[in-house]
Amino acid sequence: MSETKITAKYMGAMVSPKKAATVLDLVRGRSLEEAKVILAFDTSKAAKMILKVVKSAEANAVNNNKMDKSKLKISEIWVSGGQNLKRMQPGAKGHADPRLRRTSHIYVSLVEGGKK
């Protein structure tokens, strides 16, 4: 029987991809419950956004595919750069300096695996 991958994504998250990637490394390959605990106690803004995506993927697996919540595991989790918002920062002598507000696309894939 082939493994069914359940995915969820958060497009346009207002956090830079580099900051989100540091949090993703903490939960990659872990069980769903373990990942949720790690993200819940992480104080970064990126962790809150990633937790939302993980919970959404969990809901997709349980409600749409009737999978067992206790057997779910994060198979893939990655981030890519989203649209950059161009903003201006006041500069010296009355001119403006350009600044980029970076956004991210966060993707999560879950599979149903055995208990460790």
PyMOL commands that place a pseudoatom at each C-alpha (Angstrom):
pseudoatom trace, name=CA, resn=MET, resi=1, chain=A, elem=C, hetatm=0, pos=[0.000, 0.000, 0.000]
pseudoatom trace, name=CA, resn=SER, resi=2, chain=A, elem=C, hetatm=0, pos=[1.403, 3.388, -0.985]
pseudoatom trace, name=CA, resn=GLU, resi=3, chain=A, elem=C, hetatm=0, pos=[1.796, 6.119, 1.592]
pseudoatom trace, name=CA, resn=THR, resi=4, chain=A, elem=C, hetatm=0, pos=[-0.720, 8.929, 1.377]
pseudoatom trace, name=CA, resn=LYS, resi=5, chain=A, elem=C, hetatm=0, pos=[0.823, 12.364, 1.805]
pseudoatom trace, name=CA, resn=ILE, resi=6, chain=A, elem=C, hetatm=0, pos=[-1.332, 15.031, 3.386]
pseudoatom trace, name=CA, resn=THR, resi=7, chain=A, elem=C, hetatm=0, pos=[-0.240, 18.579, 2.650]
pseudoatom trace, name=CA, resn=ALA, resi=8, chain=A, elem=C, hetatm=0, pos=[-0.990, 22.052, 3.920]
pseudoatom trace, name=CA, resn=LYS, resi=9, chain=A, elem=C, hetatm=0, pos=[0.509, 25.379, 2.973]
pseudoatom trace, name=CA, resn=TYR, resi=10, chain=A, elem=C, hetatm=0, pos=[0.628, 28.959, 4.212]
pseudoatom trace, name=CA, resn=MET, resi=11, chain=A, elem=C, hetatm=0, pos=[1.190, 31.368, 1.342]
pseudoatom trace, name=CA, resn=GLY, resi=12, chain=A, elem=C, hetatm=0, pos=[2.463, 34.863, 2.069]
pseudoatom trace, name=CA, resn=ALA, resi=13, chain=A, elem=C, hetatm=0, pos=[3.436, 34.411, 5.715]
pseudoatom trace, name=CA, resn=MET, resi=14, chain=A, elem=C, hetatm=0, pos=[4.869, 37.678, 7.042]
pseudoatom trace, name=CA, resn=VAL, resi=15, chain=A, elem=C, hetatm=0, pos=[8.193, 36.241, 8.171]
pseudoatom trace, name=CA, resn=SER, resi=16, chain=A, elem=C, hetatm=0, pos=[11.459, 35.994, 6.243]
pseudoatom trace, name=CA, resn=PRO, resi=17, chain=A, elem=C, hetatm=0, pos=[12.333, 32.574, 4.793]
pseudoatom trace, name=CA, resn=LYS, resi=18, chain=A, elem=C, hetatm=0, pos=[15.688, 32.540, 6.585]
pseudoatom trace, name=CA, resn=LYS, resi=19, chain=A, elem=C, hetatm=0, pos=[14.063, 33.016, 10.007]
pseudoatom trace, name=CA, resn=ALA, resi=20, chain=A, elem=C, hetatm=0, pos=[11.397, 30.406, 9.275]
pseudoatom trace, name=CA, resn=ALA, resi=21, chain=A, elem=C, hetatm=0, pos=[14.007, 27.870, 8.111]
pseudoatom trace, name=CA, resn=THR, resi=22, chain=A, elem=C, hetatm=0, pos=[15.746, 27.875, 11.501]
pseudoatom trace, name=CA, resn=VAL, resi=23, chain=A, elem=C, hetatm=0, pos=[12.490, 26.819, 13.182]
pseudoatom trace, name=CA, resn=LEU, resi=24, chain=A, elem=C, hetatm=0, pos=[11.680, 24.218, 10.514]
pseudoatom trace, name=CA, resn=ASP, resi=25, chain=A, elem=C, hetatm=0, pos=[14.941, 22.410, 11.252]
pseudoatom trace, name=CA, resn=LEU, resi=26, chain=A, elem=C, hetatm=0, pos=[13.718, 21.788, 14.813]
pseudoatom trace, name=CA, resn=VAL, resi=27, chain=A, elem=C, hetatm=0, pos=[10.669, 19.756, 13.749]
pseudoatom trace, name=CA, resn=ARG, resi=28, chain=A, elem=C, hetatm=0, pos=[11.682, 18.117, 10.453]
pseudoatom trace, name=CA, resn=GLY, resi=29, chain=A, elem=C, hetatm=0, pos=[11.139, 14.326, 10.585]
pseudoatom trace, name=CA, resn=ARG, resi=30, chain=A, elem=C, hetatm=0, pos=[9.491, 14.276, 14.020]
pseudoatom trace, name=CA, resn=SER, resi=31, chain=A, elem=C, hetatm=0, pos=[6.133, 12.881, 15.044]
pseudoatom trace, name=CA, resn=LEU, resi=32, chain=A, elem=C, hetatm=0, pos=[3.210, 15.276, 14.898]
pseudoatom trace, name=CA, resn=GLU, resi=33, chain=A, elem=C, hetatm=0, pos=[2.663, 15.479, 18.670]
pseudoatom trace, name=CA, resn=GLU, resi=34, chain=A, elem=C, hetatm=0, pos=[6.368, 16.062, 19.332]
pseudoatom trace, name=CA, resn=ALA, resi=35, chain=A, elem=C, hetatm=0, pos=[6.508, 18.813, 16.686]
pseudoatom trace, name=CA, resn=LYS, resi=36, chain=A, elem=C, hetatm=0, pos=[3.434, 20.562, 18.104]
pseudoatom trace, name=CA, resn=VAL, resi=37, chain=A, elem=C, hetatm=0, pos=[4.979, 20.658, 21.587]
pseudoatom trace, name=CA, resn=ILE, resi=38, chain=A, elem=C, hetatm=0, pos=[8.263, 22.072, 20.248]
pseudoatom trace, name=CA, resn=LEU, resi=39, chain=A, elem=C, hetatm=0, pos=[6.478, 24.767, 18.237]
pseudoatom trace, name=CA, resn=ALA, resi=40, chain=A, elem=C, hetatm=0, pos=[4.096, 25.677, 21.078]
pseudoatom trace, name=CA, resn=PHE, resi=41, chain=A, elem=C, hetatm=0, pos=[6.982, 26.464, 23.425]
pseudoatom trace, name=CA, resn=ASP, resi=42, chain=A, elem=C, hetatm=0, pos=[9.103, 28.304, 20.846]
pseudoatom trace, name=CA, resn=THR, resi=43, chain=A, elem=C, hetatm=0, pos=[8.718, 32.062, 21.312]
pseudoatom trace, name=CA, resn=SER, resi=44, chain=A, elem=C, hetatm=0, pos=[9.503, 33.143, 17.742]
pseudoatom trace, name=CA, resn=LYS, resi=45, chain=A, elem=C, hetatm=0, pos=[6.930, 34.619, 15.388]
pseudoatom trace, name=CA, resn=ALA, resi=46, chain=A, elem=C, hetatm=0, pos=[7.829, 31.998, 12.768]
pseudoatom trace, name=CA, resn=ALA, resi=47, chain=A, elem=C, hetatm=0, pos=[7.009, 29.158, 15.189]
pseudoatom trace, name=CA, resn=LYS, resi=48, chain=A, elem=C, hetatm=0, pos=[3.438, 30.437, 15.615]
pseudoatom trace, name=CA, resn=MET, resi=49, chain=A, elem=C, hetatm=0, pos=[2.927, 30.511, 11.847]
pseudoatom trace, name=CA, resn=ILE, resi=50, chain=A, elem=C, hetatm=0, pos=[4.443, 27.056, 11.347]
pseudoatom trace, name=CA, resn=LEU, resi=51, chain=A, elem=C, hetatm=0, pos=[2.261, 25.675, 14.151]
pseudoatom trace, name=CA, resn=LYS, resi=52, chain=A, elem=C, hetatm=0, pos=[-0.817, 26.942, 12.280]
pseudoatom trace, name=CA, resn=VAL, resi=53, chain=A, elem=C, hetatm=0, pos=[0.249, 25.057, 9.145]
pseudoatom trace, name=CA, resn=VAL, resi=54, chain=A, elem=C, hetatm=0, pos=[1.019, 21.870, 11.097]
pseudoatom trace, name=CA, resn=LYS, resi=55, chain=A, elem=C, hetatm=0, pos=[-2.410, 22.002, 12.781]
pseudoatom trace, name=CA, resn=SER, resi=56, chain=A, elem=C, hetatm=0, pos=[-4.050, 22.577, 9.397]
pseudoatom trace, name=CA, resn=ALA, resi=57, chain=A, elem=C, hetatm=0, pos=[-2.282, 19.535, 7.932]
pseudoatom trace, name=CA, resn=GLU, resi=58, chain=A, elem=C, hetatm=0, pos=[-3.385, 17.509, 10.971]
pseudoatom trace, name=CA, resn=ALA, resi=59, chain=A, elem=C, hetatm=0, pos=[-7.001, 18.570, 10.446]
pseudoatom trace, name=CA, resn=ASN, resi=60, chain=A, elem=C, hetatm=0, pos=[-6.757, 17.648, 6.747]
pseudoatom trace, name=CA, resn=ALA, resi=61, chain=A, elem=C, hetatm=0, pos=[-5.447, 14.186, 7.640]
pseudoatom trace, name=CA, resn=VAL, resi=62, chain=A, elem=C, hetatm=0, pos=[-7.981, 13.457, 10.381]
pseudoatom trace, name=CA, resn=ASN, resi=63, chain=A, elem=C, hetatm=0, pos=[-11.118, 14.961, 8.831]
pseudoatom trace, name=CA, resn=ASN, resi=64, chain=A, elem=C, hetatm=0, pos=[-10.603, 14.383, 5.107]
pseudoatom trace, name=CA, resn=ASN, resi=65, chain=A, elem=C, hetatm=0, pos=[-8.580, 11.147, 5.063]
pseudoatom trace, name=CA, resn=LYS, resi=66, chain=A, elem=C, hetatm=0, pos=[-9.678, 9.495, 8.346]
pseudoatom trace, name=CA, resn=MET, resi=67, chain=A, elem=C, hetatm=0, pos=[-6.089, 8.945, 9.520]
pseudoatom trace, name=CA, resn=ASP, resi=68, chain=A, elem=C, hetatm=0, pos=[-5.044, 8.157, 13.085]
pseudoatom trace, name=CA, resn=LYS, resi=69, chain=A, elem=C, hetatm=0, pos=[-3.760, 11.333, 14.755]
pseudoatom trace, name=CA, resn=SER, resi=70, chain=A, elem=C, hetatm=0, pos=[-1.271, 9.461, 16.969]
pseudoatom trace, name=CA, resn=LYS, resi=71, chain=A, elem=C, hetatm=0, pos=[0.503, 7.839, 13.990]
pseudoatom trace, name=CA, resn=LEU, resi=72, chain=A, elem=C, hetatm=0, pos=[1.078, 10.987, 11.935]
pseudoatom trace, name=CA, resn=LYS, resi=73, chain=A, elem=C, hetatm=0, pos=[4.638, 12.084, 11.222]
pseudoatom trace, name=CA, resn=ILE, resi=74, chain=A, elem=C, hetatm=0, pos=[6.101, 15.105, 9.411]
pseudoatom trace, name=CA, resn=SER, resi=75, chain=A, elem=C, hetatm=0, pos=[7.624, 13.710, 6.228]
pseudoatom trace, name=CA, resn=GLU, resi=76, chain=A, elem=C, hetatm=0, pos=[8.477, 16.994, 4.518]
pseudoatom trace, name=CA, resn=ILE, resi=77, chain=A, elem=C, hetatm=0, pos=[8.488, 20.571, 5.714]
pseudoatom trace, name=CA, resn=TRP, resi=78, chain=A, elem=C, hetatm=0, pos=[10.047, 23.406, 3.783]
pseudoatom trace, name=CA, resn=VAL, resi=79, chain=A, elem=C, hetatm=0, pos=[9.887, 27.133, 3.141]
pseudoatom trace, name=CA, resn=SER, resi=80, chain=A, elem=C, hetatm=0, pos=[10.313, 29.193, 0.003]
pseudoatom trace, name=CA, resn=GLY, resi=81, chain=A, elem=C, hetatm=0, pos=[10.458, 32.914, -0.566]
pseudoatom trace, name=CA, resn=GLY, resi=82, chain=A, elem=C, hetatm=0, pos=[7.222, 34.700, -1.243]
pseudoatom trace, name=CA, resn=GLN, resi=83, chain=A, elem=C, hetatm=0, pos=[6.505, 38.098, -2.708]
pseudoatom trace, name=CA, resn=ASN, resi=84, chain=A, elem=C, hetatm=0, pos=[8.754, 40.873, -1.381]
pseudoatom trace, name=CA, resn=LEU, resi=85, chain=A, elem=C, hetatm=0, pos=[6.988, 44.050, -0.305]
pseudoatom trace, name=CA, resn=LYS, resi=86, chain=A, elem=C, hetatm=0, pos=[8.956, 47.181, -1.163]
pseudoatom trace, name=CA, resn=ARG, resi=87, chain=A, elem=C, hetatm=0, pos=[8.921, 49.771, 1.599]
pseudoatom trace, name=CA, resn=MET, resi=88, chain=A, elem=C, hetatm=0, pos=[10.860, 52.959, 2.269]
pseudoatom trace, name=CA, resn=GLN, resi=89, chain=A, elem=C, hetatm=0, pos=[12.952, 53.760, 5.326]
pseudoatom trace, name=CA, resn=PRO, resi=90, chain=A, elem=C, hetatm=0, pos=[13.692, 57.428, 6.085]
pseudoatom trace, name=CA, resn=GLY, resi=91, chain=A, elem=C, hetatm=0, pos=[17.341, 58.162, 5.405]
pseudoatom trace, name=CA, resn=ALA, resi=92, chain=A, elem=C, hetatm=0, pos=[19.816, 60.898, 6.162]
pseudoatom trace, name=CA, resn=LYS, resi=93, chain=A, elem=C, hetatm=0, pos=[19.339, 64.419, 4.780]
pseudoatom trace, name=CA, resn=GLY, resi=94, chain=A, elem=C, hetatm=0, pos=[15.695, 63.851, 3.856]
pseudoatom trace, name=CA, resn=HIS, resi=95, chain=A, elem=C, hetatm=0, pos=[15.988, 61.022, 1.373]
pseudoatom trace, name=CA, resn=ALA, resi=96, chain=A, elem=C, hetatm=0, pos=[14.454, 57.561, 1.549]
pseudoatom trace, name=CA, resn=ASP, resi=97, chain=A, elem=C, hetatm=0, pos=[16.252, 54.212, 1.519]
pseudoatom trace, name=CA, resn=PRO, resi=98, chain=A, elem=C, hetatm=0, pos=[14.523, 51.174, 0.002]
pseudoatom trace, name=CA, resn=ARG, resi=99, chain=A, elem=C, hetatm=0, pos=[13.756, 48.229, 2.269]
pseudoatom trace, name=CA, resn=LEU, resi=100, chain=A, elem=C, hetatm=0, pos=[12.261, 44.809, 1.480]
pseudoatom trace, name=CA, resn=ARG, resi=101, chain=A, elem=C, hetatm=0, pos=[9.638, 43.155, 3.690]
pseudoatom trace, name=CA, resn=ARG, resi=102, chain=A, elem=C, hetatm=0, pos=[10.218, 39.496, 2.932]
pseudoatom trace, name=CA, resn=THR, resi=103, chain=A, elem=C, hetatm=0, pos=[7.384, 36.980, 2.973]
pseudoatom trace, name=CA, resn=SER, resi=104, chain=A, elem=C, hetatm=0, pos=[7.407, 33.174, 2.930]
pseudoatom trace, name=CA, resn=HIS, resi=105, chain=A, elem=C, hetatm=0, pos=[5.451, 30.221, 1.640]
pseudoatom trace, name=CA, resn=ILE, resi=106, chain=A, elem=C, hetatm=0, pos=[5.467, 27.418, 4.253]
pseudoatom trace, name=CA, resn=TYR, resi=107, chain=A, elem=C, hetatm=0, pos=[4.666, 23.835, 3.182]
pseudoatom trace, name=CA, resn=VAL, resi=108, chain=A, elem=C, hetatm=0, pos=[4.043, 20.767, 5.379]
pseudoatom trace, name=CA, resn=SER, resi=109, chain=A, elem=C, hetatm=0, pos=[3.537, 17.131, 4.314]
pseudoatom trace, name=CA, resn=LEU, resi=110, chain=A, elem=C, hetatm=0, pos=[2.393, 14.426, 6.741]
pseudoatom trace, name=CA, resn=VAL, resi=111, chain=A, elem=C, hetatm=0, pos=[2.431, 10.646, 6.386]
pseudoatom trace, name=CA, resn=GLU, resi=112, chain=A, elem=C, hetatm=0, pos=[0.938, 7.966, 8.574]
pseudoatom trace, name=CA, resn=GLY, resi=113, chain=A, elem=C, hetatm=0, pos=[3.795, 5.932, 10.026]
pseudoatom trace, name=CA, resn=GLY, resi=114, chain=A, elem=C, hetatm=0, pos=[4.168, 3.396, 12.811]
pseudoatom trace, name=CA, resn=LYS, resi=115, chain=A, elem=C, hetatm=0, pos=[4.937, 4.333, 16.405]
pseudoatom trace, name=CA, resn=LYS, resi=116, chain=A, elem=C, hetatm=0, pos=[8.603, 4.780, 17.277]
for i in range(1, 116): cmd.bond("trace and resi %d" % i, "trace and resi %d" % (i + 1))
show_as sticks, trace
zoom trace
